[in-house]
Amino acid sequence: MEVRGKRIWGGRPCTDEQADTILNAVVDAGINFIDTANDYGKSEMYIGQFLADRRDEYYLATKCGCHMQFAGDHDETPHIWTRENIMRNISDSLMKMRTDYVDVLQLHNPDVATTEQNGLVDVLTELKQSGVVRHIGCSSTSPHLATYIDWGVFDVFQIPYSALERRHENLITRAAEAGAGIIIRGGVARGEPGSGLGNQDRWTAFEKAKLDELLEPGESRTAFLLRFTLSHPHCHTTIVGTLSPDHLRENVAIAQAGALPADVYAEAKKRLDAAGESPE
């Protein structure tokens, strides 16, 4: 879902009624994983306001290292990588979401040097030992991701990946084989431009690879992209944002269709390789 509100980066206008509708529709549909962050505008507040009484129906993940500050017509979201700020983050998140624990607390994309110098893993471990955090994770990208995997301390990684952003494809496998849970973000590249919010430049790879030739009758490009993401053998869950109950129903139906046929998945990767969209 997408309930950040318009003051935050990437956010869209969202009324209380819309937030109530989409959040409960998500849980009603059987989706049991909700991801947010302390700097996602109104998101944590809405989760607490409209889903606190359904807390046993979903796993809840949030992120830390965040800071929101007023900047006139919007809010800036710098990161502050200190123990004090992470403690403030978790306290604020628990209060907003009206819960006494989160299932996953993730570092919000710090670089390796900052994580080491500020002892951030120790802070997360402290929170895990206290019981307010069940599992610790890291939302990360290259070039830092490989090092974080090698540390062997994170239970979960959140990693961007889709057919149009394949650079982490092999690192996802490496992380999963090391025993970590994998959360994929960006699995539909924000949707096809026009019907979704995707970037036209990124979506040119879809045409360059001639993936339209692989679509099933009536299948949209966005649907194909989601099924491609779900085809990765180590995609444990993926985040697909929407504010529309209709889009939610469409996404659930696509997910229920499952992964692409093995031969189609292999052909898609072959074509993407030829088009220059390959893993690191």
C-alpha positions as CSV (number, residue, x, y, z in Angstrom):
1,M,0.0,0.0,0.0
2,E,1.0,3.6,-0.3
3,V,-0.1,5.7,2.7
4,R,2.8,8.1,3.3
5,G,1.0,11.3,2.4
6,K,2.2,14.1,0.1
7,R,4.7,15.8,2.4
8,I,7.3,13.0,2.1
9,W,9.5,12.1,-0.8
10,G,7.7,9.8,-3.3
11,G,4.4,10.2,-1.3
12,R,1.0,10.8,-2.7
13,P,-2.0,12.5,-1.2
14,C,-3.8,10.1,1.1
15,T,-6.9,10.8,3.2
16,D,-7.7,9.0,6.5
17,E,-10.5,7.2,4.7
18,Q,-8.2,6.0,1.9
19,A,-5.6,4.8,4.4
20,D,-8.3,2.9,6.4
21,T,-9.7,1.3,3.3
22,I,-6.4,0.1,1.7
23,L,-4.8,-1.1,4.9
24,N,-7.7,-3.2,5.9
25,A,-8.1,-4.4,2.3
26,V,-4.5,-5.6,2.4
27,V,-5.1,-7.7,5.5
28,D,-8.5,-8.9,4.3
29,A,-6.8,-10.2,1.2
30,G,-4.5,-12.4,3.3
31,I,-1.4,-10.3,2.9
32,N,0.5,-10.8,6.2
33,F,3.6,-8.7,5.7
34,I,3.6,-4.9,6.1
35,D,6.8,-2.8,5.6
36,T,7.2,0.8,6.6
37,A,9.8,3.2,8.0
38,N,10.0,5.9,10.7
39,D,10.4,8.5,8.0
40,Y,7.5,7.4,5.7
41,G,5.4,10.4,6.5
42,K,2.0,9.3,8.0
43,S,2.5,5.6,7.3
44,E,3.3,4.3,10.8
45,M,0.6,6.5,12.3
46,Y,-2.0,5.1,9.9
47,I,-0.9,1.5,10.6
48,G,-1.5,2.1,14.3
49,Q,-4.7,4.0,13.8
50,F,-6.4,1.4,11.5
51,L,-4.6,-1.9,12.1
52,A,-3.6,-2.0,15.7
53,D,-6.6,-4.2,16.6
54,R,-5.5,-6.7,13.9
55,R,-1.8,-6.9,15.0
56,D,-1.8,-10.8,15.2
57,E,-2.7,-11.0,11.5
58,Y,0.5,-9.6,10.0
59,Y,4.2,-9.3,10.4
60,L,5.4,-5.8,10.8
61,A,8.7,-4.4,9.5
62,T,10.0,-0.8,9.9
63,K,13.3,1.0,9.5
64,C,15.6,3.1,11.6
65,G,18.3,5.7,11.4
66,C,15.6,8.1,10.2
67,H,14.8,11.7,11.0
68,M,12.0,13.9,9.7
69,Q,12.2,17.7,9.7
70,F,9.9,20.4,8.6
71,A,10.9,22.2,5.4
72,G,8.0,24.4,4.6
73,D,5.9,22.7,1.9
74,H,7.5,19.3,2.6
75,D,9.5,17.3,5.1
76,E,13.1,16.4,4.7
77,T,14.3,13.0,5.7
78,P,18.1,13.1,6.6
79,H,19.5,10.1,8.4
80,I,21.2,10.3,11.8
81,W,23.3,7.2,12.6
82,T,23.6,7.3,16.4
83,R,22.4,5.0,19.1
84,E,20.3,7.9,20.5
85,N,18.4,8.4,17.3
86,I,17.8,4.7,16.7
87,M,16.4,4.5,20.2
88,R,14.2,7.5,19.4
89,N,13.1,5.9,16.2
90,I,11.9,2.6,17.8
91,S,10.2,4.4,20.6
92,D,8.4,6.7,18.1
93,S,7.5,3.8,15.8
94,L,6.1,1.6,18.6
95,M,4.0,4.5,19.8
96,K,2.6,5.4,16.4
97,M,1.9,1.8,15.4
98,R,0.3,1.1,18.8
99,T,2.3,-2.1,19.3
100,D,4.9,-3.3,21.8
101,Y,7.2,-4.9,19.3
102,V,8.1,-5.1,15.6
103,D,8.9,-8.3,13.8
104,V,11.7,-6.7,11.8
105,L,13.8,-3.6,12.4
106,Q,16.0,-2.7,9.5
107,L,18.9,-0.2,9.1
108,H,17.7,2.2,6.4
109,N,20.6,1.9,3.9
110,P,23.7,3.1,5.7
111,D,27.1,2.6,4.2
112,V,29.4,-0.1,5.7
113,A,31.8,2.4,7.2
114,T,29.1,4.3,9.1
115,T,27.6,1.0,10.4
116,E,31.0,-0.1,11.7
117,Q,32.1,3.3,13.2
118,N,28.8,3.9,15.0
119,G,28.3,0.3,16.2
120,L,24.8,0.1,14.6
121,V,24.6,-3.7,14.7
122,D,25.2,-3.6,18.5
123,V,22.3,-1.2,18.8
124,L,20.0,-3.5,16.9
125,T,21.2,-6.5,18.8
126,E,20.5,-4.6,22.1
127,L,16.9,-4.0,20.9
128,K,16.5,-7.6,19.8
129,Q,17.6,-8.8,23.2
130,S,15.2,-6.4,24.9
131,G,12.2,-8.1,23.1
132,V,10.9,-5.0,21.2
133,V,12.5,-6.3,18.0
134,R,12.1,-9.9,16.9
135,H,14.6,-9.9,13.9
136,I,17.2,-7.4,12.7
137,G,17.7,-6.5,9.1
138,C,19.3,-4.1,6.7
139,S,17.8,-2.4,3.6
140,S,20.9,-2.1,1.4
141,T,22.4,-2.0,-2.1
142,S,25.7,-2.5,-3.8
143,P,28.5,-1.9,-3.1
144,H,27.7,-2.4,0.6
145,L,25.3,-5.3,0.4
146,A,28.0,-8.0,-0.2
147,T,29.9,-7.0,2.9
148,Y,26.7,-7.0,5.0
149,I,26.0,-10.5,3.8
150,D,29.5,-11.7,4.7
151,W,29.1,-10.4,8.3
152,G,26.4,-13.0,8.9
153,V,24.6,-10.9,11.5
154,F,21.4,-9.8,9.8
155,D,18.3,-12.0,9.8
156,V,16.7,-10.1,6.9
157,F,17.8,-8.1,3.9
158,Q,15.6,-5.7,1.9
159,I,17.0,-5.4,-1.7
160,P,15.8,-3.7,-4.9
161,Y,15.2,-6.1,-7.7
162,S,13.1,-6.5,-10.9
163,A,13.6,-7.6,-14.5
164,L,14.6,-3.9,-15.1
165,E,17.0,-3.8,-12.2
166,R,18.9,-7.0,-12.1
167,R,22.2,-6.0,-10.6
168,H,21.5,-7.7,-7.2
169,E,20.1,-10.9,-8.7
170,N,23.1,-13.0,-7.6
171,L,23.5,-11.3,-4.3
172,I,19.9,-12.1,-3.4
173,T,20.8,-15.8,-3.9
174,R,24.0,-15.4,-1.9
175,A,22.1,-13.7,1.0
176,A,19.4,-16.4,1.0
177,E,21.9,-19.2,0.9
178,A,23.6,-17.6,3.9
179,G,20.3,-18.0,5.8
180,A,18.8,-14.6,5.5
181,G,15.2,-13.7,4.7
182,I,14.8,-11.7,1.5
183,I,12.4,-8.8,1.1
184,I,12.3,-7.5,-2.5
185,R,11.4,-3.9,-3.1
186,G,10.9,-2.3,-6.5
187,G,9.6,-5.6,-7.9
188,V,7.4,-3.9,-10.4
189,A,9.6,-0.9,-11.0
190,R,6.7,1.3,-9.8
191,G,4.5,0.1,-12.6
192,E,4.5,0.8,-16.3
193,P,4.6,4.5,-17.1
194,G,1.1,5.8,-17.8
195,S,-0.7,3.2,-15.8
196,G,1.8,3.3,-13.0
197,L,4.5,5.7,-11.7
198,G,7.5,4.0,-13.3
199,N,10.4,5.8,-14.9
200,Q,10.3,5.8,-18.6
201,D,14.1,5.5,-19.0
202,R,14.1,2.3,-16.8
203,W,11.2,0.8,-18.7
204,T,13.0,1.2,-22.0
205,A,14.8,-2.1,-21.2
206,F,11.5,-3.9,-21.4
207,E,11.1,-2.9,-25.0
208,K,14.8,-3.3,-25.8
209,A,14.6,-6.9,-24.6
210,K,11.4,-7.5,-26.6
211,L,9.6,-8.9,-23.5
212,D,6.2,-8.0,-25.0
213,E,6.7,-11.2,-27.1
214,L,6.7,-13.3,-23.9
215,L,3.4,-11.9,-22.5
216,E,0.5,-14.2,-22.1
217,P,-2.7,-13.1,-23.8
218,G,-4.2,-10.2,-21.9
219,E,-1.2,-9.9,-19.6
220,S,0.1,-6.4,-18.8
221,R,3.8,-5.5,-18.7
222,T,3.4,-4.8,-14.9
223,A,2.0,-8.2,-14.3
224,F,4.8,-9.8,-16.2
225,L,7.3,-7.9,-14.2
226,L,5.7,-9.0,-10.9
227,R,5.7,-12.6,-12.0
228,F,9.4,-12.3,-13.0
229,T,10.3,-11.0,-9.6
230,L,8.3,-13.8,-7.9
231,S,10.2,-16.3,-10.2
232,H,13.5,-15.6,-8.4
233,P,13.8,-18.7,-6.2
234,H,14.9,-16.7,-3.2
235,C,12.2,-14.0,-3.3
236,H,10.6,-14.6,0.1
237,T,8.3,-11.6,-0.1
238,T,8.0,-8.5,-2.3
239,I,6.6,-5.0,-1.6
240,V,4.1,-3.6,-4.1
241,G,2.7,-0.2,-3.2
242,T,-0.7,1.0,-4.2
243,L,-3.5,3.2,-2.8
244,S,-6.1,1.7,-5.0
245,P,-8.2,-1.3,-3.8
246,D,-8.7,-2.2,-7.5
247,H,-4.9,-2.3,-8.1
248,L,-4.5,-4.4,-4.9
249,R,-7.0,-7.0,-6.2
250,E,-5.1,-7.1,-9.5
251,N,-1.8,-7.5,-7.8
252,V,-3.1,-10.3,-5.6
253,A,-4.5,-12.1,-8.7
254,I,-1.1,-11.8,-10.4
255,A,0.7,-13.1,-7.4
256,Q,-1.7,-16.0,-7.2
257,A,-0.9,-16.8,-10.9
258,G,2.6,-17.5,-9.6
259,A,6.0,-17.5,-11.1
260,L,6.6,-17.5,-14.8
261,P,6.9,-20.8,-16.6
262,A,10.6,-21.9,-16.3
263,D,11.2,-21.7,-20.0
264,V,9.7,-18.1,-20.2
265,Y,11.7,-17.0,-17.1
266,A,14.9,-18.4,-18.7
267,E,14.1,-16.7,-22.1
268,A,13.4,-13.4,-20.4
269,K,16.7,-13.4,-18.6
270,K,18.5,-14.3,-21.8
271,R,16.9,-11.4,-23.7
272,L,17.6,-9.0,-20.8
273,D,21.2,-10.1,-20.8
274,A,21.4,-9.3,-24.5
275,A,19.8,-5.9,-23.9
276,G,22.4,-5.1,-21.3
277,E,20.3,-5.6,-18.2
278,S,22.4,-8.2,-16.3
279,P,23.3,-9.1,-12.7
280,E,26.6,-7.9,-11.2
